[in-house]
Amino acid sequence: FHYWVRRTSEQLQLYQTDPESSTYLDADRVKQLNGIGFVKLEKQKREIKHAVTGTWEENFEELKAFKEKNGHTNVPSLPVSSLR
């Protein structure tokens, strides 16, 4: 889940620079992210090399649930299951 959030954050940054550059996000997904107050993560020095699991929709629902529980969208790098 964290890797999906990281990838989405990176793609949002690309989309905001040039909407045509992101094949991962479209206007509807950006609207959904903005609707829950998604905040882009600070860029880290290493690249994400882990696979993202689940569909965009499944991960977005998990992000909404995380925000509902925690009041923010700053998902930690630890597996969310270890935080429950």
Helices and strands as residue ranges (DSSP letters): H 2-17, G 19-21, H 27-35, H 56-70, G 80-83
